[in-house]
């Protein structure tokens, strides 16, 4: 299934990407191949796969464990002030 250039433009706009006309053509073909591959995978029977939910596979008993002493944890940190970790400041300015 080949995607149209208009569909690629819409996807690029949603992903906030700027594509050249050549890139739009290239991605139309590549994304079409990816969709074809997923269609091909859907043809395989999935009856042999046991149906389990994620919660069943990750479920375990809630066991209390002693954590690392705070002093040891802070001694391994790159920057500390009092009893707090110092991390680089993160600012979002909206000038993307």
C-alpha positions in Angstrom: 0.0 0.0 0.0 1.6 3.2 -1.1 0.7 6.3 0.9 0.0 9.5 -1.0 2.2 12.5 -0.6 -0.7 14.3 1.0 -0.9 11.6 3.7 2.8 11.9 4.3 2.5 15.7 4.6 -0.3 15.3 7.2 1.8 12.8 9.2 4.8 15.1 9.0 2.7 18.1 10.1 1.3 16.1 13.1 4.9 15.1 14.0 6.1 18.7 13.5 8.5 17.7 10.8 9.5 19.7 7.8 10.1 17.5 4.7 11.4 18.4 1.3 9.4 17.2 -1.7 12.0 14.5 -2.3 11.7 13.3 1.3 7.9 13.2 1.0 8.2 10.9 -1.9 10.8 8.7 -0.2 8.7 8.5 3.0 5.6 7.7 1.1 7.2 4.6 -0.3 8.9 3.6 2.9 5.8 4.1 5.1 3.8 2.1 2.5 6.3 -0.8 2.9 5.9 -0.7 6.7 2.1 -0.8 6.4 2.4 -3.7 4.0 4.6 -5.6 6.4 2.0 -5.2 9.2 -0.7 -6.4 6.9 1.5 -9.4 6.1 2.0 -10.1 9.8 -1.8 -10.0 10.5 -2.2 -13.0 8.1 -0.4 -15.3 10.6 -2.7 -17.2 13.0 -2.3 -16.1 16.6 -4.2 -19.1 18.1 -0.9 -20.7 19.3 -0.1 -17.7 21.4 -1.5 -17.9 25.0 -3.7 -14.9 25.7 -2.5 -13.3 28.9 -3.0 -9.7 30.0 0.0 -7.6 30.9 -1.1 -7.4 34.5 -1.0 -11.2 34.8 2.6 -11.4 33.5 3.8 -8.6 35.8 2.0 -9.6 38.9 4.0 -10.3 42.0 3.7 -10.2 45.7 4.2 -6.8 47.4 7.2 -7.4 49.6 8.7 -4.8 52.0 12.4 -4.3 51.4 14.9 -2.1 53.1 16.2 0.6 50.8 19.6 2.1 50.6 20.5 4.4 53.4 20.1 8.1 52.5 23.7 8.9 53.2 25.0 6.2 50.9 22.6 7.3 48.2 23.7 11.0 48.5 27.4 10.0 48.5 26.9 8.5 45.0 25.1 11.6 43.6 27.1 14.0 41.4 25.7 17.1 43.1 24.1 17.5 46.5 23.0 20.4 48.7 21.9 19.7 52.3 20.1 16.4 51.8 18.8 17.1 48.3 20.0 16.1 44.8 20.9 19.0 42.5 19.8 18.5 38.9 20.2 20.7 35.9 17.5 23.3 35.4 15.0 22.5 32.7 13.1 25.4 31.0 10.5 25.3 28.3 10.4 28.6 26.5 8.1 27.7 23.7 10.6 29.0 21.1 10.7 25.7 19.2 
